Amino acid sequence: MFHEWYPSYREKVDSAISEFFRVRYTQIGSETENRFQEAIQYAVERKGKRIRAILAMIMYEEMIGLPADVVLPYVIGIEFLHAASLVHDDLQALDNDEFRWGEPTVWKKYDETTAILVGDALQSLGIECLTHGKNIMVITEAVQAIGDMWMARGQIRDILSDQTKMNQRDIIRLQDEKSGKLISASLIIGWLLWGMHDTESVERLRWFWVLLGRAFQVRDDIIDFEWVDLPLGKMIKKDLANHRGMVAFMGIEKVKNLLQELEFALLEIANTFQTSKFSDMVEFIVKWETK
C-alpha cells in the first residue's frame, strides 16, 4: 500500500537534504551570512511532499533494480529547483502569498530581497547537485524544465496574460509549462541517471509524465477553490477571483471530470509497470489535500 512505502522515501530525501546543508554550512559567518543560510534551509526543509525527488528515485529503481539511495545526492537537486520556484512564486510581484504549508513564506518571514536571492541560490544549488553524475542529458533536462520555454514562460503567462481570452488548450499549456515539465523531468532524470540514452524510449514514456504533471496542477486548482481550513496557508479562491486557472475557465464540475479522466489515463499506463509505486503516486497526486 502507498502509506507503507512513501514515508520512508520522503524521510530519505529529507535526511539527504539535511546532510547536504550540515556539510555545506560548517562555518559560522557574519550575522547577514548566517541569516541567508538559515533562509535557504528554511525554504527547503519544511513540509514539501518531495514528489519530484521520489518519482526520480522510483524510476531509477524500476529501471535498474537497485536501491535508489545511490541517486539521492543527485535527486535532491530537483527539490532545490522546485523550492526555488516556490520562493519566487510567493513573492509580492508574482503570486503575493504570505503563507505556504501553514507557515510564512520566505519573503514574509525574512524580506523580499532575501527571498529573491534565496531563490537564485537554490537554482544554483539544484544544478550543482545534478552535475555530480556528469551526465549532460540530466542537466539539460532539468535546466530546460525551469527555463524560458517552460516554467519561467508559464509563470509570466500566468501572471501577465489575460486568461479570460484563453481557451482550454491555452490554459492546459500554461499549466504544463508551470509545473508539468519539472515533474516529467524528474522521472526522465531518474531514467537518465540509470544511463539510458535511448531518445525514442524517453519520448515514448514522456506522455505519462506530462499527464502526471497536468493532474497535479488540476488538483491544485481544485484545492484552491474548495479548501476551507488554514493549513493550506494560501488565500483561498484567489485564482478564481483573479480569473486564473482551470476552475475560473471551465467551472469546478468540469475540472473534476477532467481530473478523473487524467487519473484513468495515468493508471492505465502506470499499471503496465512491474511496481505498484507509480500507480500509488498517481493516486496520491489526484487525492492530495494540502500544499
N, C-alpha and C positions, 0 to 999 in steps of 0.2 A: 504494500500500500504506500501511497505517496508520503504520508506522515512518518513512515518508518525510515525513509532514507533522506528526505530533504534536510532535516535539521543537521545531520552530520556533514552534509556537503556545505551548508551555509556556515557551520562552525569552522570548517577547514578554510573557507575563504576569509572569514573574519580573523582567524588566527594568523593567516598568511599576511593580511594587511597590517595587523598589529605588529607582527615581527618585522615587517618591512620598515615601519616607522621607528621601531625600537633600535634597529641597526643604523638607520639613516640619521636620526636626530640624537646623537650621543653627547653632543657638547652643549653646554649652556651658553647662550649668546646674550645679546642685549635684550632689553625689555621688548623692543619692537620685533626683533628676530624671533624671540620665543612666542610672542603673540601670533605672529604669522604662521609659525609651525603648528601652534595649537589650532588655529583656524583651519589649516589644511587637514589636520586629523579629524577635526570636528565635522568637516564636510563629508568625510568618508566613513568614519566609524560610528554610524548611527543605526537606523532601523531599516536600511535598504534590504530588499529581498534577495539580492545577489543573483537574480535570474540570469543575467548575461554571462557571468563567470561560470555558473553552474551548467548552463547549456553547453559552453565550450568544453567543460570537463566531461560531461556525459557523452558528448560527441567523440572526444578522444578515446574514452573507454570503449565506446561502441566500435570504433574503427580498428583499434589496436589490441583491445582485450587486456589491457594493463591498467592498474590503478591510476587515476587522474592526478594524484598528488604531485607527480613529476612535472606537470604543466602549471601548477599553482603560481610559480614565480612569473609566468607569462600572463595568465588569465586575470590576475589582479589588476593588470594594466587596463583591462576592459572596464573594470569597476572604477578606476581612476578617471577614465574618459567619460563614463556615464556621470560620475559625480561632478565633473567639471561642467557638463551640460546643465545639470540641475542648479548648480550655484549661479551660473549665468542666467538661466531661465527665470529664476526667482527675483532677479534684480528689478528695481523700480522702473527702469526703462523698458523692460520686457513684460513679464507677467505680473510683476509687483506683488509677489506673495510674501507674507510675513512669517508664515509657518509652513513646515513640511514635517510629516510624521509626528505632528503634535508638538514640535519643538521650533524655536526661532530659526529662520533661515540664516545663512551666513551673513548677508548684508545687515540683517536686523540685529543679530547678536553682536556683530563687530561693527562694521561700517561698509559703505558701498565700495570705497577704494580697496579695502582688504578683500572683499568678495570678488571683485574683478581680477585681482592678482592671484587669489587662490584658484580661481577657475583656470587662469593661464598656467599656473604652476602644475595643476593636476593634469592638464592636457599633456604637458611636457613629461610628467612622471609616467603617465599611461603609455606614451610612445617609448619611453626609455625601457620600461618593463618588457614591452613586446619586442624590443630589439635584441634581447638576450639570446634568443634562439637563432639569430642571424638569418631569419627567413624573410626575404624581401616581400614575398606574397602575403605573409601575415601582416607586415607593417603597412603595405599598400591597402589591404582590405580594411584595416582599422582607420587609417587617416582619410580614406575616401568616405567612409561612413559618417565622419564628423565634419566634413569639409563643405566646400561651396556648392557641390552638386547634390548634397543630401541634407544632413542635419542643419547646417547653417542656413541653407536655402529654405528648408521647410520652416525654420523658425522665423525668418524675415517675411516669408509668405504668410505665416500665421498672424504675425503682429501687424504688418503694414498693408496687407491686401484687403479689399472689400469682399468679404466672404459671402455677402448677400448676392453677389454677382457670379458666384461659383456654382458649378453643377456637381453632382455626386462624384463624378470621376475626378474633378479638381480637388475635392475635399479628401478623397482617399489618397490621392497622390501626395498631398500635403502631409498627411499622417504617415505615409510610407517614408517620406523624407525625414520627418522629425524624429521618429522612434523606430520605425520598422527596419531601417537599414542597419542600425547598430545591433539590433537583436539578431538579424540574419547574419551579420558579420561575425557575431560571437560564435555561432555554430560553424560557420565556414572556417574561422580561425582554429577551432578545435580540430577540424578536419585537416587543415593545412599543417598544424603542429605535428600531426602524425607523419607528415612527409608526402601527402597526396598532392600531386601536381597535375592530375588529370582534369583539365579545364572543363571538358564535356561532363564529367561526373559532378563536378562542383555546380555547374549551371543547372544540371538536372535536379539537384537537391534544393537549389536556392528558392524555388517557389514555395516550398514548405516553410522555409524560414521567413519569407516575406509575409505569408499569410499569418504566421505566428505573431510577428510584429504588428500587423494590422489588427489582429484580435486584441492585442494588448492595448492599443490606442482606443479601440472601440469601447472596451471595458472601462477604460479611464474616463471616457466621455459619459458613460452611463453613471459611474460613481459621482462624477461632478454634478450630475443632475439630481441624483437620488439621495446621496449621503446626508444624514441629518445629525451626526454626532461630531464632537470636537476633535477626536483623534486624527481625522483626515488632515486637519491643520491647514486648510486652504479655504478661500472664500467660495462657498457653495453656490452653484449655478452661475458663477461669474462668466463662464464661456457662453452660456445661453443668453445672459443679459447683454453680452458684447457681440452677439450674433456670430459666435465662433463654434467650430466643432460639428460633429455629426448630428447631435440632438437638435441643435438650432436649425440645421438644414433639413433633416428628414423627419424629426419627431421621435419621441422616445420609443414607441412601439416598433417602428420600422428599424430603428437601430438595434433593438433587442433581437428582432428577427434576423438581422444581418449577422449579429454575433453568433446566433445558433447555427446559421449557415456556415460560418467560418469554423466553428467548433466541429461540425460534422465533416467538413472537408479536411481539416487538420487531423482528426482522429483516423480517418481513412488512411492517410499517409503514415501517421505515427504507428499504427498497428502493423505496418509492414516491417518495422524494426524488430530485432530479436529481444531487445529490452523493453520493458513497460515504462521506463522512465520518461520517454518522450511523450507518451500519452498522458502520463501523470502531470507533466509540465503544461500540456495543453489544458487539462482540467483546472490546474492551478491558475493559469493566466485568465481563463474565461470566468472564473468564480472568485478571484481575489477581491478583498473588500476595502483595504486601506492602502494609501500611497506611502 
